[in-house]
Amino acid sequence: MSFEARGAGTAFQLRFRSFVGEANEFTCPCDAAGHVVMDEMSERARSNYLFARAMVGRLYAPPEITAEVHRELAFA
């Protein structure tokens, strides 16, 4: 059995690391430049994003843009 990777795409996330612990980290989808489309977020996600942004330097480190490569595997 063999397989090949098809349709490789990259998804980006804006990640706010918590100074308190990993359980309090926050991530949200963004583009390669770190821009977030708040209109596409749920109200709760938008509220969490705005809170994390406001708490940078107090509860959260400055956000990092992380890339995740997604590949669809096809079995031949």
Buried (B, 14 or more C-beta within 10 A) or exposed (E): EEEEEEEEEEEBBBBBBBEEEEEBBBBBEBEEEEEBEEEEBEEEBBEBBEEBBEBEEEBBEEBEBEEEEEEEEEEE
